[in-house]
């Protein structure tokens, strides 16, 4: 599902204008970014939890050449679905 398809679906479900739904989604993403940058998790009720995880530096292999390359440490976003979401799709 694309962002536009999600906006259409939410607008259809709620009866809200697509512009309003798009603005709310954009604001939600900005708030989530700010919260995650500060090191705090974002809990989305029955949907799941977004948090950050620090990945260590490591060595990897370029599949095209077989050459070993160094991958630096970085912070990534992790999503853990809620139990109700996991049960619903299982």
N, C-alpha and C positions, 0 to 999 in steps of 0.2 A: 504494500500500500504506500503510495506516495504522500507527500505532505498535502498536496491539493486534494487528493482523494479523502484523506483524513478530515480535512477542513469541511469538505462537502458532506461527509457522513455525520460529523458532529453537528453541523448546521441543520441537516435534515432531522436528526434525532431530537434536537432541542428547539427547533424553530427560530433560532437566532440567525441574524444576517451573517453571511460568509465573512465579511470584512471584520465584524466583531470577533468572530471565532479566530480568524487569522491574527488579529491584534493580541488576543489573549494568549494564543500559542506562542507568539514571538516574545511576549512579556514573560511567560513561564520559562522559556529557554534562557532568557537573560538572567532571571532570578536564580535558576539552577546553576548557570555558569558561575555567577558571583558566589553562591553558597559553596560550590565544589572547590573554587579557587581558594576560599578561606579555610578549606580542610574539613568542612562539615558535610555530612551526608544529606541527601534529599530523599525523604520518605514520601512515597506517593500512594498512601493508603492501600487499597486492594490491588494496586498495580505492581508495586515493587519498591526497590531502594537503589538509588544511585550513590556510589561512593568512589573515592579515589584510592588507588593502590600504587605503591612505588615498585617499579620493575627494576631489578638489578641489571648492571651492565653484563653483557655476555658476548660470546663469539658465535657467529652463525656462518653458514656456508652459502655462497652465491650459487643457486642451482644451475645457472647457465654456464659458469666457468669453473665451478668447484672451488673457487678461491675462498679462503677464510676471511671474514670481515668482522670488525668490532662494532657491536651495537651498543650505544651509550645507554646509561640508566635514564629512565623517564617515568613520569607520572601518567597513569592512564585511568579512564573512567570504567568502573565495574558496575554491572547491573545484576541485581539478584531479584528474581520475580517473587511476588508474595505467594504464600501457600495456596490461597484461593485461585490465583491466576495459574499456577502450576497444575493444580488439580483440574481446573477447567479445560486446559489444553491436553491433559494426559489421556 
